[in-house]
């Protein structure tokens, strides 16, 4: 799925601050949630898409591509007049 113009603008503002992908702690700071909430969201299949760097290990490092965070943050935006 391509980014909308609104998403592209938000991405361009966030990219210099956060980089192309972020770790769990930074993801939680962006969404203002706890690590436990992020874990629950992953378990329930909600939230931004993520990548597990060591997929063979149960406790592999989780990273979130910034584009996926932007998509998640803007997916339910309602346009007003």
SULNOR-V493057 format. One record per pair of residues at least 4 apart in sequence whose ideal C-beta (glycine too) atoms are under 7 Angstrom apart, sorted by the first residue. I is the first residue (numbers start at 1). GAP is how many residues later the second one is. If there is no record, write none. Layout:
# SULNOR-V493057
i: [I:I]
gap: [GAP:GAP]
This chain:
# SULNOR-V493057
i: [3:3:3:3:3:4:5:6:6:7:7:7:7:8:9:10:10:10:11:11:11:11:14:14:14:15:15:18:18:18:20:20:21:21:21:21:22:22:22:22:22:23:23:24:24:24:24:25:26:27:27:27:27:28:28:28:28:30:33:33:35:36:37:38:38:39:40:41:41:42:42:47:48:48:48:48:49:50:50:50:51:51:52:52:53:53:53:54:54:55:64:64:66:67:68:69:70:71]
gap: [4:5:8:64:67:4:4:4:68:4:63:64:67:4:4:4:60:64:4:55:56:59:4:52:56:5:51:4:8:48:45:46:42:43:44:45:4:5:41:42:44:4:40:4:11:14:38:4:4:4:11:37:42:5:6:7:10:39:4:5:4:4:4:4:9:4:4:5:6:5:8:25:16:20:21:24:19:12:13:14:12:14:8:10:7:8:10:6:7:5:4:5:4:4:4:4:4:4]
